[in-house]
Amino acid sequence: MRLKRVSPLAKALAVENLEEPFSHTERGLAAGSISSCMVADHLLKLDDGDGDSAWQKKAIKESASTAFGAGTETTASVMMNFILVMILHPHIQEKAHDIIESVVGTKRLPTFQDRASLPYVDAILRECLRWRPVLPLAIHAAVESDVFEGYYIPKGAIITPNIWAMCHNEEKYANASEFNPDRFLNPDGSLTDDTVSVVWGFGRRICPGRHLAEASLWSAMVCLLAVFKFSKAKDETGREIEIEPRWHGGITVRPMPSPCSITPRNADMDITALQHLISVSV
């Protein structure tokens, strides 16, 4: 009965995630040490004499918790998958780096103005989203009664679309378990029309931050590929440590920790050089 053993811990962590950041912001607001943010700005607008203030504070707290959780863990999980596949598939990593360098050069970082010229990076991003969808299931409710392929679905019924199965449909994605960005490229190198939109959910509860998330992921991936090399870690004898990918399941699916090596491609790259590279790219 693992569910019964884990549920109390999951509840405690959920409550901590809800309460602690909010309390930190309240304390900082009282001390004058907190900067402007969603929670602080709305708390300042509250009228403590208003009978609805407790309800409004609860709404602020829960909205902030939802935004923080949905906007950080999911993005971080995709980035961890990205780093893992770059280590496992060095030929893909090197191809992407060479393309970026041919378009951008080495004197600045890639920007969104370069995105149209770097379809291969978009293909990697889409394949990261498809290969290991971080939210493999989505829970919805039917707003109206319906019939789908002979099945009667009553109004209010809980519907759980299997995003994992959609992303691993062999009829659409041949060799679906294989990481292959080329599946999102046409023969001429342009991107296909498949944006793997199912990973963002459906209907009224589709991810409201999907456009920001996708842009953030692209920017992070392309800049990391431009500056760093991801490879397997080595033991004391200099031999590469093999990685056996395993995933942690929870609200999101993300890789378990694995040893790796992340090094600058430019031997002269240090924090000062990196800061300069960032500054000239803004």
N, C-alpha and C positions, 0 to 999 in steps of 0.2 A: 504493500500500500504506500508506494513512494509519494503519491499525491498528498496523502494525509501527513506524511512527515515533512514534506517541503512547503506545504501551504502556509503554516504559521510563519516560517522564515520569509516567504515571499510577501506575506501581508506586512510584516514588520519592516521589510525593506521598502515596500511601496509607501508606507506611512512616513518613513524617514525621508524618502525622496520628495514627498509632498511637503513635509513640515520644516525640515532643516534649512533648505535654501531660503524659504520664506521668512523664517525666524532670523536668519542672518541678515537679510535685507531690512527687516524691521529694526534690528539693533543698529545697523549701520545708518539707517535713516534718522534714528533718535540721536545718534552720536554725531551726525553730520559728516560721516565718512563715506557715504555711498554716493555714487554718481547716478546720473539720470538713467533709468531703465524702465521697462514695462511695469514692473511691480511697484517701484518707488513712485513713479509718476501717477499711477492710479491710487496708491495709498494717500498721496498728498491731496487728492481730490475728494477723499471721503469726508463726510460730515459725521463726526462721532455722535452727534446728537440725533442723527437720523436713525429711525428704527430699522431701516434696511441696511445699515452699515455692516452688521455681522454677516448678512447674506452676501453683500457686495465683496467683503473681504474674502469670504469663502470662494466666491467666483474668481477673484483675482488669483488666489492661491492655486486653485485647480487648473485654471487656464495656463498659468505660468509653468506648472508642472508638466502639463500635456505638451506644451510647446517645446520645453527643454528636452523632455524624453524623446519625443518624436523627431526632433531636429538634431540630436546629437548621437544617440546610440545607433540609429539606422545609418547615418552617414559614416560614422566611425567603422561600422561593420563592413560596409562596402569597401572602404579604404583598406581595411585589413585583408579582405579577399583580394583586392587589387595587388597589394604587396606580395601576398602569397603566390599568386599566379605569375607575377613577374620573376619571382625566384625559381619557380618550377619550370617556367618556359623562357629561358634566357634569349632564345632566338626572337621571340615576340618583343621582348624588352629592347633588344638591340635594334631591331627593325624600327620600332617606334622612336627610339632616340635618334637614329640616323635621319629619319624623316623630319623630326623636329629641328635638328641642327641644320639640315639643308634649307629649311624654311626660315628659321629664326636667327641662326648663327649662334655665337657664343658670348656676345657682348650684352645681351639682355635676356629676360625671361619671356616665355610666350604670353600673349595676352588674348583677350577675346577677339581682337581684330584678326588674329591668325587662325581662328577656329575653322573657318571655311577652307583653309588650305591644309588642314590636318585631319582629314576624315578618318584616318587609321586610329587616332586617339579616341574619337567618338565611337568607333567600332569596338575598341577595347572596353570603353565605359559600358556600352550596351551589353557586351558579353559578360562583364562582371555582374551586371544587374540580373541577367538571365541565368547564368551558370549556377549561382548560389543566391537565389532571391532571399533577402534578409528577413522578409516577412512572408513565409511560405503559405500562410493561410490568412484569409480575411473574413471577418464575421459581419454579416449584414442581417437585416430583417426585411421581409417582403412588405411593401407598403400597400399592395393590393393583391388579391387572389389572382392566380395565374395558372396556366397549363403549359408545361415545357416538355416537349417530346413525350407526351402521354402521361407525364407526372403532374398531379394536381398539387399546387403549392398554395396553401391557404394564407390569407392576409395575416401578417404578424409572425409567420414562421421564420425560424432562424436559418439563414442560408450561409454556408461556408464555402466560398469559392476556393478551389485548390490551385493556388498560383504556382506552386512547385510543379504540379502536373502539367499546367499550361506551358511553363517554361522548358519542360523536358518532353514535350510532345514530339515523338520521333517523326511524325508525318510532316511537321513544320521545321523541326530542327534535327537534321540527320546527325547521328552520333552525339546525342544531346549531352552526354556526360563529359564530352571532350570540350576543353576551353579553346575556342576557335573564333577570333574576331573577324576572320574573313567571311563568315556567314552573313555579316551585315554590310558587305561591300558588293557592289555590282562589278561585272567584268572590267569596266572602265575605271574602277577605283573609287567611284562615288558611293555615297551611303544609300542603302536601300530605304524603303518606306517604313520598315519595321523598327519602331522606337521602343519596343518591349513595354508598351504602355500599361500592361496588366500589372506590373510590379508596383504601380502607384495606387492600386485599388480601383474602385468603381463607384459610379453614381454620385450621390450627394456627399458621400464620405471619402471621395477620392482625396489623396494627399494634397492639402492646400499649398504646401510648400514645395511641390515637386519641381517647379521651374527653378527656384532658388537652389534646391538640393542638387539638381542635375548640373547646373552651372558651377556650383561650388566643387562638386566632384571632378568635373572636367578640368577646372583650373588647378586643383590640387594634383591630379594625375599628371597633367602635361608639364607642370613645373617640377615635380619630383623626377619625372623621366628625363627632363632636360639637365638636371644638376647631379642626380645621384645614381649609383649603380646598386642594384639589389642582388645579392647572391647568397649561396648557402654558407653557413658558418663553417669554420675549420677547427679540428681538434688540435691537441698539442703536437701531433705529428705532422700537421699540415694537410691532413685528409679532410675532404668535405663531409660534413655531417648530413646524412640523408634525412629528409623530411617525410614523415608519414602524416599527411593532412588529416586532421580530426576537427570536428566542429562542435561548438557548444550550442545547445538548443535552449531556448527560453522564449522571451517575447520576440527576440531577433535571433538569427542564426549567424554566428561569426566563428572564425577559426580559433582553435585552441592555440596557446602560445607555442612558438617554435623558434629555435635558434636561427639567427640569420645575420648577415653582414650588410651594412648600409654604408657606402663610402662615396665621397665626392668623386666625380669623374675627372675633375681638374685637380691635379696634385697641389696646386697653389690656392685652392679654395679654403678659406677660413671664415670665421664669423664676420670679419670686416669686409672681405670680398663678397660674401653672400649679401650682406646688408647693402653694399653698393649696387649689386646686381638687382636687388629688389627696388631700390630707389630709382634707378634709371628706367625701370619697367613700369612704374606707376603712371 
